[in-house]
Amino acid sequence: MATDDNAARRGTGAREPGVIQTRGPSTAHPVTPGIRTATAPRPRTGGEGPPSATTPPAGGPQAPVRAGRRVPRFVWALPPVALLALVFLYPLALVVQQSVSPDEGGTSLAPYGDVFASDSFRSALTTTVWLAVGSTAGCLVLGFILAMVIAFVPFPGGKAVAKFIDVFLSFPSFLITLALLFIYGNVGMANGLWTDVTGASSGPFDFLTTPWGVLLAEITYFTPFVMRPLLAAFSQLDSAQLEVASSLGAKPARIVRQVILPEALPALAAGGSLVLVMCLNEFGIVLFTGAKGVTTLPMLVYSKAILESDYPAACVVAVVNIAISVGLYSLYRMVSRRVGA
Protein backbone atom coordinates (compact mmCIF):
# COMPACT_ATOMS: atom_id res chain seq x y z
CA MET A 1 0.00 0.00 0.00
CA ALA A 2 2.85 2.35 0.74
CA THR A 3 4.32 1.71 -2.66
CA ASP A 4 1.00 2.43 -4.31
CA ASP A 5 0.56 5.64 -2.30
CA ASN A 6 3.99 6.95 -3.36
CA ALA A 7 3.24 6.20 -6.94
CA ALA A 8 -0.07 7.98 -6.68
CA ARG A 9 1.57 11.05 -5.24
CA ARG A 10 4.12 11.14 -8.06
CA GLY A 11 1.40 10.76 -10.58
CA THR A 12 -0.74 13.58 -9.24
CA GLY A 13 2.20 15.99 -8.79
CA ALA A 14 2.01 16.20 -5.01
CA ARG A 15 5.26 17.12 -3.25
CA GLU A 16 6.73 14.90 -0.62
CA PRO A 17 7.86 16.78 2.49
CA GLY A 18 11.63 17.36 2.61
CA VAL A 19 12.13 16.80 -1.10
CA ILE A 20 12.85 19.45 -3.80
CA GLN A 21 11.62 18.57 -7.20
CA THR A 22 13.25 19.88 -10.34
CA ARG A 23 11.93 20.10 -13.83
CA GLY A 24 13.02 17.55 -16.30
CA PRO A 25 14.59 14.21 -15.68
CA SER A 26 16.53 15.28 -12.60
CA THR A 27 16.40 13.46 -9.33
CA ALA A 28 15.08 14.84 -6.07
CA HIS A 29 17.51 16.06 -3.42
CA PRO A 30 16.72 15.73 0.22
CA VAL A 31 16.74 18.97 2.26
CA THR A 32 17.92 19.12 5.79
CA PRO A 33 15.70 21.40 7.93
CA GLY A 34 17.37 24.67 8.91
CA ILE A 35 19.99 24.62 6.11
CA ARG A 36 19.55 26.73 2.92
CA THR A 37 20.58 25.14 -0.30
CA ALA A 38 22.64 27.00 -2.91
CA THR A 39 21.15 27.47 -6.32
CA ALA A 40 22.93 27.96 -9.59
CA PRO A 41 23.55 31.66 -10.46
CA ARG A 42 21.41 33.12 -13.18
CA PRO A 43 23.06 34.58 -16.23
CA ARG A 44 23.36 38.41 -16.09
CA THR A 45 21.51 40.63 -18.48
CA GLY A 46 22.59 44.01 -19.81
CA GLY A 47 20.95 46.10 -17.05
CA GLU A 48 21.81 44.12 -13.93
CA GLY A 49 25.07 45.89 -13.04
CA PRO A 50 28.78 45.52 -13.73
CA PRO A 51 30.33 42.16 -14.36
CA SER A 52 32.15 40.27 -11.67
CA ALA A 53 35.71 41.23 -10.85
CA THR A 54 36.80 37.75 -11.75
CA THR A 55 35.22 37.93 -15.18
CA PRO A 56 37.88 38.73 -17.81
CA PRO A 57 37.06 41.67 -20.15
CA ALA A 58 35.86 41.05 -23.64
CA GLY A 59 38.59 40.46 -26.15
CA GLY A 60 40.91 38.66 -23.78
CA PRO A 61 43.33 39.95 -21.11
CA GLN A 62 45.03 43.30 -21.71
CA ALA A 63 48.46 44.48 -20.60
CA PRO A 64 48.47 47.21 -17.89
CA VAL A 65 48.89 50.76 -19.25
CA ARG A 66 51.79 52.71 -17.72
CA ALA A 67 51.32 56.44 -17.13
CA GLY A 68 53.84 58.65 -18.97
CA ARG A 69 56.35 60.73 -17.05
CA ARG A 70 55.01 64.21 -16.26
CA VAL A 71 57.11 67.21 -17.20
CA PRO A 72 57.96 69.41 -14.17
CA ARG A 73 56.15 72.71 -14.08
CA PHE A 74 59.29 74.81 -13.94
CA VAL A 75 60.26 73.51 -17.39
CA TRP A 76 57.29 75.35 -18.94
CA ALA A 77 58.41 78.60 -17.27
CA LEU A 78 61.89 78.46 -18.74
CA PRO A 79 61.06 79.81 -22.27
CA PRO A 80 59.29 83.01 -21.11
CA VAL A 81 61.92 83.62 -18.43
CA ALA A 82 64.69 83.18 -20.99
CA LEU A 83 62.94 85.59 -23.39
CA LEU A 84 62.46 88.15 -20.59
CA ALA A 85 66.10 87.85 -19.60
CA LEU A 86 67.25 88.34 -23.19
CA VAL A 87 64.98 91.29 -24.01
CA PHE A 88 64.90 93.17 -20.71
CA LEU A 89 67.27 91.90 -18.04
CA TYR A 90 70.37 91.68 -20.24
CA PRO A 91 70.16 95.34 -21.47
CA LEU A 92 69.45 96.42 -17.90
CA ALA A 93 72.52 94.55 -16.71
CA LEU A 94 74.58 96.31 -19.39
CA VAL A 95 73.32 99.70 -18.15
CA VAL A 96 74.29 98.85 -14.57
CA GLN A 97 77.69 97.60 -15.72
CA GLN A 98 78.32 100.77 -17.73
CA SER A 99 77.37 102.93 -14.73
CA VAL A 100 80.31 101.50 -12.77
CA SER A 101 82.75 101.61 -15.68
CA PRO A 102 84.39 105.04 -15.93
CA ASP A 103 86.13 106.22 -19.06
CA GLU A 104 89.52 105.60 -17.47
CA GLY A 105 88.76 101.87 -17.33
CA GLY A 106 88.19 99.39 -14.54
CA THR A 107 85.27 99.21 -12.15
CA SER A 108 84.54 102.09 -9.82
CA LEU A 109 81.71 103.98 -8.15
CA ALA A 110 83.29 107.28 -9.08
CA PRO A 111 80.63 108.02 -11.77
CA TYR A 112 77.95 107.88 -9.05
CA GLY A 113 79.86 110.32 -6.90
CA ASP A 114 80.41 112.73 -9.79
CA VAL A 115 76.75 112.64 -10.85
CA PHE A 116 75.35 113.02 -7.33
CA ALA A 117 77.62 115.99 -6.69
CA SER A 118 76.57 117.85 -9.84
CA ASP A 119 74.02 120.64 -9.71
CA SER A 120 72.35 119.45 -12.92
CA PHE A 121 71.42 116.11 -11.36
CA ARG A 122 69.95 117.65 -8.21
CA SER A 123 68.00 120.19 -10.26
CA ALA A 124 66.68 117.48 -12.61
CA LEU A 125 65.69 115.26 -9.68
CA THR A 126 63.83 118.12 -7.97
CA THR A 127 62.05 119.09 -11.20
CA THR A 128 61.10 115.50 -11.92
CA VAL A 129 59.63 114.93 -8.46
CA TRP A 130 57.57 118.10 -8.25
CA LEU A 131 56.26 117.73 -11.80
CA ALA A 132 55.28 114.11 -11.12
CA VAL A 133 53.60 114.92 -7.81
CA GLY A 134 51.82 118.00 -9.21
CA SER A 135 50.61 116.14 -12.29
CA THR A 136 49.38 113.23 -10.18
CA ALA A 137 47.46 115.54 -7.85
CA GLY A 138 45.88 117.38 -10.78
CA CYS A 139 44.94 114.11 -12.50
CA LEU A 140 43.35 112.76 -9.31
CA VAL A 141 41.21 115.86 -8.75
CA LEU A 142 40.20 116.37 -12.37
CA GLY A 143 39.73 112.66 -13.04
CA PHE A 144 37.53 112.19 -9.96
CA ILE A 145 35.28 115.10 -10.92
CA LEU A 146 34.94 114.08 -14.56
CA ALA A 147 34.34 110.43 -13.66
CA MET A 148 31.54 111.41 -11.25
CA VAL A 149 29.91 113.58 -13.90
CA ILE A 150 30.03 110.79 -16.50
CA ALA A 151 28.85 108.10 -14.05
CA PHE A 152 26.13 109.89 -12.06
CA VAL A 153 24.98 112.89 -14.15
CA PRO A 154 22.93 111.78 -17.15
CA PHE A 155 23.55 113.86 -20.26
CA PRO A 156 23.36 113.20 -24.01
CA GLY A 157 26.48 111.49 -25.28
CA GLY A 158 27.68 110.28 -21.89
CA LYS A 159 28.30 106.74 -23.12
CA ALA A 160 30.19 108.08 -26.14
CA VAL A 161 32.45 110.11 -23.85
CA ALA A 162 33.14 107.00 -21.74
CA LYS A 163 34.07 105.06 -24.88
CA PHE A 164 36.30 107.90 -26.07
CA ILE A 165 38.30 107.66 -22.84
CA ASP A 166 39.26 104.10 -23.73
CA VAL A 167 40.42 105.30 -27.16
CA PHE A 168 42.29 108.24 -25.62
CA LEU A 169 44.46 105.84 -23.60
CA SER A 170 46.02 104.58 -26.82
CA PHE A 171 47.16 108.02 -28.00
CA PRO A 172 50.92 108.76 -27.86
CA SER A 173 51.94 111.51 -25.47
CA PHE A 174 53.57 113.69 -28.13
CA LEU A 175 50.25 113.86 -30.02
CA ILE A 176 48.59 115.63 -27.08
CA THR A 177 51.56 117.97 -26.81
CA LEU A 178 51.29 118.88 -30.48
CA ALA A 179 47.58 119.57 -30.05
CA LEU A 180 48.35 121.96 -27.20
CA LEU A 181 51.02 123.64 -29.34
CA PHE A 182 48.50 124.19 -32.12
CA ILE A 183 46.17 125.87 -29.63
CA TYR A 184 48.44 127.70 -27.15
CA GLY A 185 51.78 127.87 -29.00
CA ASN A 186 53.46 131.10 -30.02
CA VAL A 187 51.85 130.83 -33.46
CA GLY A 188 48.85 128.83 -32.26
CA MET A 189 45.17 129.56 -32.75
CA ALA A 190 44.69 131.38 -29.43
CA ASN A 191 47.59 133.77 -30.04
CA GLY A 192 46.58 134.21 -33.68
CA LEU A 193 43.03 135.14 -32.69
CA TRP A 194 44.36 137.58 -30.10
CA THR A 195 46.66 139.34 -32.56
CA ASP A 196 43.89 139.54 -35.19
CA VAL A 197 41.48 141.14 -32.76
CA THR A 198 43.83 143.48 -30.90
CA GLY A 199 46.47 144.09 -33.58
CA ALA A 200 49.25 143.23 -31.15
CA SER A 201 52.51 141.77 -32.43
CA SER A 202 52.32 138.70 -30.18
CA GLY A 203 49.75 136.92 -28.11
CA PRO A 204 49.62 136.49 -24.32
CA PHE A 205 49.88 132.67 -24.31
CA ASP A 206 53.52 131.68 -23.95
CA PHE A 207 53.41 129.30 -20.98
CA LEU A 208 53.93 126.04 -22.88
CA THR A 209 57.70 126.45 -22.81
CA THR A 210 57.64 126.79 -19.01
CA PRO A 211 57.21 124.13 -16.31
CA TRP A 212 53.53 125.07 -16.12
CA GLY A 213 53.08 124.12 -19.76
CA VAL A 214 54.64 120.72 -19.09
CA LEU A 215 52.36 120.34 -16.06
CA LEU A 216 49.27 121.19 -18.15
CA ALA A 217 50.28 118.75 -20.87
CA GLU A 218 50.88 115.92 -18.41
CA ILE A 219 47.56 116.50 -16.62
CA THR A 220 45.75 116.55 -19.98
CA TYR A 221 47.35 113.34 -21.12
CA PHE A 222 47.33 111.28 -17.90
CA THR A 223 43.88 112.19 -16.51
CA PRO A 224 42.11 109.38 -18.46
CA PHE A 225 44.43 106.88 -16.76
CA VAL A 226 42.75 107.87 -13.49
CA MET A 227 39.24 108.04 -14.93
CA ARG A 228 39.26 104.51 -16.33
CA PRO A 229 39.52 102.68 -12.96
CA LEU A 230 37.19 105.22 -11.37
CA LEU A 231 34.47 104.57 -13.95
CA ALA A 232 34.87 100.83 -13.37
CA ALA A 233 34.50 101.35 -9.61
CA PHE A 234 31.47 103.63 -10.00
CA SER A 235 29.76 101.04 -12.21
CA GLN A 236 29.87 98.60 -9.25
CA LEU A 237 28.36 101.13 -6.83
CA ASP A 238 24.74 100.39 -5.90
CA SER A 239 22.61 103.37 -6.86
CA ALA A 240 20.19 102.51 -4.03
CA GLN A 241 22.79 103.80 -1.55
CA LEU A 242 22.75 107.21 -3.21
CA GLU A 243 18.95 107.27 -3.28
CA VAL A 244 18.69 106.32 0.39
CA ALA A 245 21.25 108.93 1.39
CA SER A 246 19.45 111.58 -0.64
CA SER A 247 16.05 110.61 0.81
CA LEU A 248 17.45 110.97 4.33
CA GLY A 249 18.37 114.57 3.60
CA ALA A 250 22.09 114.23 2.90
CA LYS A 251 23.52 117.00 0.77
CA PRO A 252 25.51 116.20 -2.41
CA ALA A 253 28.85 117.06 -0.75
CA ARG A 254 28.11 114.67 2.12
CA ILE A 255 27.04 111.91 -0.28
CA VAL A 256 30.29 112.30 -2.16
CA ARG A 257 32.36 112.30 1.03
CA GLN A 258 30.67 109.42 2.85
CA VAL A 259 29.28 107.20 0.08
CA ILE A 260 31.15 107.72 -3.20
CA LEU A 261 34.66 108.55 -1.98
CA PRO A 262 35.14 105.39 0.16
CA GLU A 263 34.21 103.24 -2.83
CA ALA A 264 36.61 105.18 -5.06
CA LEU A 265 39.69 105.01 -2.81
CA PRO A 266 41.12 101.76 -4.28
CA ALA A 267 40.64 103.06 -7.82
CA LEU A 268 42.20 106.41 -6.89
CA ALA A 269 45.19 104.63 -5.34
CA ALA A 270 45.67 102.45 -8.41
CA GLY A 271 45.27 105.25 -10.94
CA GLY A 272 47.33 107.74 -8.96
CA SER A 273 50.22 105.33 -8.50
CA LEU A 274 50.23 104.50 -12.19
CA VAL A 275 50.23 108.18 -13.17
CA LEU A 276 53.02 108.97 -10.70
CA VAL A 277 55.30 106.30 -12.15
CA MET A 278 54.52 107.33 -15.73
CA CYS A 279 55.17 111.00 -15.00
CA LEU A 280 58.55 110.18 -13.49
CA ASN A 281 59.57 108.49 -16.74
CA GLU A 282 57.89 110.87 -19.20
CA PHE A 283 60.16 112.05 -21.98
CA GLY A 284 58.04 112.90 -25.03
CA ILE A 285 55.95 115.66 -23.43
CA VAL A 286 58.99 117.53 -22.09
CA LEU A 287 60.81 117.21 -25.40
CA PHE A 288 57.93 118.31 -27.66
CA THR A 289 56.88 121.28 -25.55
CA GLY A 290 60.30 122.78 -26.17
CA ALA A 291 60.67 123.79 -22.55
CA LYS A 292 64.40 124.49 -22.51
CA GLY A 293 64.46 125.42 -18.84
CA VAL A 294 62.77 122.15 -17.79
CA THR A 295 65.19 119.24 -17.33
CA THR A 296 63.87 116.01 -15.89
CA LEU A 297 65.76 112.78 -15.26
CA PRO A 298 64.84 111.27 -18.66
CA MET A 299 65.90 114.49 -20.37
CA LEU A 300 69.17 114.42 -18.41
CA VAL A 301 69.82 110.88 -19.63
CA TYR A 302 69.23 112.08 -23.20
CA SER A 303 71.52 115.09 -22.86
CA LYS A 304 74.32 113.12 -21.18
CA ALA A 305 74.25 110.28 -23.72
CA ILE A 306 73.46 112.10 -27.00
CA LEU A 307 74.72 115.64 -26.54
CA GLU A 308 77.69 115.12 -24.20
CA SER A 309 78.57 111.46 -25.00
CA ASP A 310 79.06 110.83 -21.29
CA TYR A 311 77.71 107.29 -21.19
CA PRO A 312 78.71 106.38 -17.60
CA ALA A 313 76.91 109.47 -16.28
CA ALA A 314 73.87 108.76 -18.44
CA CYS A 315 73.74 105.19 -17.13
CA VAL A 316 74.02 106.43 -13.54
CA VAL A 317 71.01 108.71 -14.02
CA ALA A 318 69.12 105.87 -15.71
CA VAL A 319 69.82 103.51 -12.79
CA VAL A 320 68.58 106.15 -10.32
CA ASN A 321 65.42 106.65 -12.38
CA ILE A 322 64.79 102.90 -12.51
CA ALA A 323 65.35 102.56 -8.76
CA ILE A 324 62.84 105.33 -8.02
CA SER A 325 60.25 103.78 -10.36
CA VAL A 326 60.65 100.28 -8.90
CA GLY A 327 60.45 101.65 -5.36
CA LEU A 328 57.25 103.56 -6.11
CA TYR A 329 55.74 100.53 -7.79
CA SER A 330 56.55 98.38 -4.74
CA LEU A 331 54.95 101.00 -2.51
CA TYR A 332 51.90 101.01 -4.76
CA ARG A 333 51.55 97.22 -4.50
CA MET A 334 51.82 97.37 -0.70
CA VAL A 335 49.22 100.14 -0.43
CA SER A 336 46.86 98.46 -2.91
CA ARG A 337 46.92 95.22 -0.88
CA ARG A 338 46.02 97.11 2.28
CA VAL A 339 43.14 99.05 0.76
CA GLY A 340 41.92 96.00 -1.16
CA ALA A 341 42.52 97.30 -4.70
C-alpha positions in Angstrom: 0.0 0.0 0.0 2.9 2.3 0.7 4.3 1.7 -2.7 1.0 2.4 -4.3 0.6 5.6 -2.3 4.0 6.9 -3.4 3.2 6.2 -6.9 -0.1 8.0 -6.7 1.6 11.1 -5.2 4.1 11.1 -8.1 1.4 10.8 -10.6 -0.7 13.6 -9.2 2.2 16.0 -8.8 2.0 16.2 -5.0 5.3 17.1 -3.2 6.7 14.9 -0.6 7.9 16.8 2.5 11.6 17.4 2.6 12.1 16.8 -1.1 12.9 19.4 -3.8 11.6 18.6 -7.2 13.3 19.9 -10.3 11.9 20.1 -13.8 13.0 17.5 -16.3 14.6 14.2 -15.7 16.5 15.3 -12.6 16.4 13.5 -9.3 15.1 14.8 -6.1 17.5 16.1 -3.4 16.7 15.7 0.2 16.7 19.0 2.3 17.9 19.1 5.8 15.7 21.4 7.9 17.4 24.7 8.9 20.0 24.6 6.1 19.5 26.7 2.9 20.6 25.1 -0.3 22.6 27.0 -2.9 21.2 27.5 -6.3 22.9 28.0 -9.6 23.6 31.7 -10.5 21.4 33.1 -13.2 23.1 34.6 -16.2 23.4 38.4 -16.1 21.5 40.6 -18.5 22.6 44.0 -19.8 20.9 46.1 -17.0 21.8 44.1 -13.9 25.1 45.9 -13.0 28.8 45.5 -13.7 30.3 42.2 -14.4 32.2 40.3 -11.7 35.7 41.2 -10.8 36.8 37.7 -11.8 35.2 37.9 -15.2 37.9 38.7 -17.8 37.1 41.7 -20.1 35.9 41.1 -23.6 38.6 40.5 -26.2 40.9 38.7 -23.8 43.3 39.9 -21.1 45.0 43.3 -21.7 48.5 44.5 -20.6 48.5 47.2 -17.9 48.9 50.8 -19.3 51.8 52.7 -17.7 51.3 56.4 -17.1 53.8 58.6 -19.0 56.4 60.7 -17.0 55.0 64.2 -16.3 57.1 67.2 -17.2 58.0 69.4 -14.2 56.2 72.7 -14.1 59.3 74.8 -13.9 60.3 73.5 -17.4 57.3 75.4 -18.9 58.4 78.6 -17.3 61.9 78.5 -18.7 61.1 79.8 -22.3 59.3 83.0 -21.1 61.9 83.6 -18.4 64.7 83.2 -21.0 62.9 85.6 -23.4 62.5 88.1 -20.6 66.1 87.8 -19.6 67.2 88.3 -23.2 65.0 91.3 -24.0 64.9 93.2 -20.7 67.3 91.9 -18.0 70.4 91.7 -20.2 70.2 95.3 -21.5 69.4 96.4 -17.9 72.5 94.6 -16.7 74.6 96.3 -19.4 73.3 99.7 -18.1 74.3 98.9 -14.6 77.7 97.6 -15.7 78.3 100.8 -17.7 77.4 102.9 -14.7 80.3 101.5 -12.8 82.7 101.6 -15.7 84.4 105.0 -15.9 86.1 106.2 -19.1 89.5 105.6 -17.5 88.8 101.9 -17.3 88.2 99.4 -14.5 85.3 99.2 -12.2 84.5 102.1 -9.8 81.7 104.0 -8.1 83.3 107.3 -9.1 80.6 108.0 -11.8 78.0 107.9 -9.1 79.9 110.3 -6.9 80.4 112.7 -9.8 76.8 112.6 -10.9 75.4 113.0 -7.3 77.6 116.0 -6.7 76.6 117.8 -9.8 74.0 120.6 -9.7 72.4 119.5 -12.9 71.4 116.1 -11.4 70.0 117.7 -8.2 68.0 120.2 -10.3 66.7 117.5 -12.6 65.7 115.3 -9.7 63.8 118.1 -8.0 62.1 119.1 -11.2 61.1 115.5 -11.9 59.6 114.9 -8.5 57.6 118.1 -8.3 56.3 117.7 -11.8 55.3 114.1 -11.1 53.6 114.9 -7.8 51.8 118.0 -9.2 50.6 116.1 -12.3 49.4 113.2 -10.2 47.5 115.5 -7.8 45.9 117.4 -10.8 44.9 114.1 -12.5 43.3 112.8 -9.3 41.2 115.9 -8.7 40.2 116.4 -12.4 39.7 112.7 -13.0 37.5 112.2 -10.0 35.3 115.1 -10.9 34.9 114.1 -14.6 34.3 110.4 -13.7 31.5 111.4 -11.3 29.9 113.6 -13.9 30.0 110.8 -16.5 28.8 108.1 -14.1 26.1 109.9 -12.1 25.0 112.9 -14.2 22.9 111.8 -17.2 23.6 113.9 -20.3 23.4 113.2 -24.0 26.5 111.5 -25.3 27.7 110.3 -21.9 28.3 106.7 -23.1 30.2 108.1 -26.1 32.4 110.1 -23.8 33.1 107.0 -21.7 34.1 105.1 -24.9 36.3 107.9 -26.1 38.3 107.7 -22.8 39.3 104.1 -23.7 40.4 105.3 -27.2 42.3 108.2 -25.6 44.5 105.8 -23.6 46.0 104.6 -26.8 47.2 108.0 -28.0 50.9 108.8 -27.9 51.9 111.5 -25.5 53.6 113.7 -28.1 50.2 113.9 -30.0 48.6 115.6 -27.1 51.6 118.0 -26.8 51.3 118.9 -30.5 47.6 119.6 -30.1 48.4 122.0 -27.2 51.0 123.6 -29.3 48.5 124.2 -32.1 46.2 125.9 -29.6 48.4 127.7 -27.2 51.8 127.9 -29.0 53.5 131.1 -30.0 51.9 130.8 -33.5 48.8 128.8 -32.3 45.2 129.6 -32.7 44.7 131.4 -29.4 47.6 133.8 -30.0 46.6 134.2 -33.7 43.0 135.1 -32.7 44.4 137.6 -30.1 46.7 139.3 -32.6 43.9 139.5 -35.2 41.5 141.1 -32.8 43.8 143.5 -30.9 46.5 144.1 -33.6 49.3 143.2 -31.2 52.5 141.8 -32.4 52.3 138.7 -30.2 49.8 136.9 -28.1 49.6 136.5 -24.3 49.9 132.7 -24.3 53.5 131.7 -24.0 53.4 129.3 -21.0 53.9 126.0 -22.9 57.7 126.5 -22.8 57.6 126.8 -19.0 57.2 124.1 -16.3 53.5 125.1 -16.1 53.1 124.1 -19.8 54.6 120.7 -19.1 52.4 120.3 -16.1 49.3 121.2 -18.1 50.3 118.7 -20.9 50.9 115.9 -18.4 47.6 116.5 -16.6 45.7 116.5 -20.0 47.3 113.3 -21.1 47.3 111.3 -17.9 43.9 112.2 -16.5 42.1 109.4 -18.5 44.4 106.9 -16.8 42.7 107.9 -13.5 39.2 108.0 -14.9 39.3 104.5 -16.3 39.5 102.7 -13.0 37.2 105.2 -11.4 34.5 104.6 -14.0 34.9 100.8 -13.4 34.5 101.4 -9.6 31.5 103.6 -10.0 29.8 101.0 -12.2 29.9 98.6 -9.3 28.4 101.1 -6.8 24.7 100.4 -5.9 22.6 103.4 -6.9 20.2 102.5 -4.0 22.8 103.8 -1.6 22.7 107.2 -3.2 18.9 107.3 -3.3 18.7 106.3 0.4 21.3 108.9 1.4 19.4 111.6 -0.6 16.0 110.6 0.8 17.4 111.0 4.3 18.4 114.6 3.6 22.1 114.2 2.9 23.5 117.0 0.8 25.5 116.2 -2.4 28.8 117.1 -0.7 28.1 114.7 2.1 27.0 111.9 -0.3 30.3 112.3 -2.2 32.4 112.3 1.0 30.7 109.4 2.8 29.3 107.2 0.1 31.1 107.7 -3.2 34.7 108.5 -2.0 35.1 105.4 0.2 34.2 103.2 -2.8 36.6 105.2 -5.1 39.7 105.0 -2.8 41.1 101.8 -4.3 40.6 103.1 -7.8 42.2 106.4 -6.9 45.2 104.6 -5.3 45.7 102.5 -8.4 45.3 105.3 -10.9 47.3 107.7 -9.0 50.2 105.3 -8.5 50.2 104.5 -12.2 50.2 108.2 -13.2 53.0 109.0 -10.7 55.3 106.3 -12.1 54.5 107.3 -15.7 55.2 111.0 -15.0 58.6 110.2 -13.5 59.6 108.5 -16.7 57.9 110.9 -19.2 60.2 112.0 -22.0 58.0 112.9 -25.0 56.0 115.7 -23.4 59.0 117.5 -22.1 60.8 117.2 -25.4 57.9 118.3 -27.7 56.9 121.3 -25.5 60.3 122.8 -26.2 60.7 123.8 -22.5 64.4 124.5 -22.5 64.5 125.4 -18.8 62.8 122.1 -17.8 65.2 119.2 -17.3 63.9 116.0 -15.9 65.8 112.8 -15.3 64.8 111.3 -18.7 65.9 114.5 -20.4 69.2 114.4 -18.4 69.8 110.9 -19.6 69.2 112.1 -23.2 71.5 115.1 -22.9 74.3 113.1 -21.2 74.3 110.3 -23.7 73.5 112.1 -27.0 74.7 115.6 -26.5 77.7 115.1 -24.2 78.6 111.5 -25.0 79.1 110.8 -21.3 77.7 107.3 -21.2 78.7 106.4 -17.6 76.9 109.5 -16.3 73.9 108.8 -18.4 73.7 105.2 -17.1 74.0 106.4 -13.5 71.0 108.7 -14.0 69.1 105.9 -15.7 69.8 103.5 -12.8 68.6 106.1 -10.3 65.4 106.6 -12.4 64.8 102.9 -12.5 65.4 102.6 -8.8 62.8 105.3 -8.0 60.2 103.8 -10.4 60.6 100.3 -8.9 60.4 101.7 -5.4 57.3 103.6 -6.1 55.7 100.5 -7.8 56.6 98.4 -4.7 54.9 101.0 -2.5 51.9 101.0 -4.8 51.5 97.2 -4.5 51.8 97.4 -0.7 49.2 100.1 -0.4 46.9 98.5 -2.9 46.9 95.2 -0.9 46.0 97.1 2.3 43.1 99.1 0.8 41.9 96.0 -1.2 42.5 97.3 -4.7 
